[in-house]
Amino acid sequence: MKHVADNEIRAEVRSLLVRQRVDQWRLQVRVSGGMVRINGELVFLRGSDPTPPSLVEGLERALSSTAGVKYVSIDVTNWKKPGGGEWKLIEQRAPALAVAA
């Protein structure tokens, strides 16, 4: 595997989060030695609600296949993956950028 600098990985991860319509203000992304750690609250922007677990699974898969990434850890407050199974929403929030009535 070709070596990719951490700052390049971070830029690609941020770009991926934008393409996946993830609210980046609620997340902290750390990259060290090709290991990506995402903490905070994972919220998909309006238009992706209700968020199906397949969106979280797809995000995890895309992060893992990013060039230079050796390991991905997603530790967010509102989603859990019990026993390595399917992602489950554990806290429902109002959609980001909700239109006021």
C-alpha positions as CSV (number, residue, x, y, z in Angstrom):
1,M,0.0,0.0,0.0
2,K,1.3,3.4,-1.0
3,H,2.0,5.8,1.9
4,V,-0.5,8.7,2.1
5,A,0.2,11.6,4.5
6,D,-2.3,12.1,7.3
7,N,-3.3,15.6,6.2
8,E,-4.2,14.2,2.7
9,I,-6.3,11.5,4.4
10,R,-8.0,14.1,6.5
11,A,-8.8,16.2,3.5
12,E,-10.3,13.2,1.7
13,V,-12.3,12.2,4.8
14,R,-13.7,15.7,5.0
15,S,-14.6,15.6,1.3
16,L,-16.3,12.3,1.7
17,L,-18.3,13.6,4.6
18,V,-19.5,16.5,2.5
19,R,-20.5,14.2,-0.4
20,Q,-22.4,12.0,2.1
21,R,-24.2,15.1,3.4
22,V,-22.9,14.8,7.0
23,D,-23.1,17.8,9.3
24,Q,-19.4,18.3,10.1
25,W,-20.0,20.8,12.8
26,R,-21.1,18.0,15.1
27,L,-18.1,15.8,14.5
28,Q,-14.4,15.7,15.4
29,V,-12.2,13.9,12.9
30,R,-8.7,12.8,13.9
31,V,-6.2,11.1,11.6
32,S,-2.9,9.7,12.9
33,G,-0.7,7.1,11.1
34,G,-3.5,6.3,8.7
35,M,-6.0,5.6,11.5
36,V,-9.2,7.6,11.3
37,R,-11.2,8.4,14.4
38,I,-14.6,10.1,14.3
39,N,-16.3,11.3,17.5
40,G,-19.3,13.4,18.2
41,E,-22.8,13.2,16.8
42,L,-23.4,11.8,13.4
43,V,-26.2,13.7,11.7
44,F,-27.1,13.7,8.0
45,L,-28.3,17.0,6.6
46,R,-31.9,17.5,5.6
47,G,-32.8,15.5,2.5
48,S,-31.4,12.3,4.0
49,D,-34.0,12.0,6.8
50,P,-35.0,9.7,8.2
51,T,-31.5,8.3,8.2
52,P,-31.5,4.6,7.4
53,P,-28.7,2.5,8.9
54,S,-27.5,1.8,5.3
55,L,-26.3,5.4,5.1
56,V,-24.1,4.9,8.2
57,E,-22.9,1.6,6.9
58,G,-22.1,3.1,3.5
59,L,-20.2,5.9,5.2
60,E,-18.2,3.4,7.2
61,R,-17.4,1.4,4.1
62,A,-16.4,4.5,2.1
63,L,-14.1,5.7,4.9
64,S,-12.4,2.2,5.1
65,S,-11.7,2.2,1.4
66,T,-10.2,5.6,1.3
67,A,-6.5,5.6,0.1
68,G,-4.1,5.4,3.0
69,V,-6.7,4.5,5.7
70,K,-5.6,1.5,7.8
71,Y,-8.3,1.6,10.4
72,V,-11.6,3.5,11.0
73,S,-13.3,4.1,14.4
74,I,-16.7,5.7,14.4
75,D,-17.6,6.5,18.0
76,V,-20.7,8.7,18.0
77,T,-23.2,9.5,20.6
78,N,-26.4,8.8,18.6
79,W,-25.5,5.7,16.7
80,K,-24.2,2.3,17.9
81,K,-23.1,-0.9,16.2
82,P,-23.8,-3.6,18.9
83,G,-21.6,-6.7,18.5
84,G,-20.4,-5.7,15.0
85,G,-24.0,-6.0,13.7
86,E,-26.1,-3.4,12.0
87,W,-25.9,0.3,13.0
88,K,-28.8,1.4,15.2
89,L,-30.0,5.0,15.9
90,I,-30.2,5.4,19.6
91,E,-31.2,9.1,19.8
92,Q,-33.6,10.8,17.5
93,R,-33.0,14.5,16.8
94,A,-34.7,17.1,14.7
95,P,-33.2,17.2,11.2
96,A,-30.4,19.7,10.7
97,L,-31.5,22.8,8.7
98,A,-35.1,22.1,9.3
99,V,-37.5,24.5,7.7
100,A,-39.6,26.5,10.2
101,A,-43.3,26.3,9.6
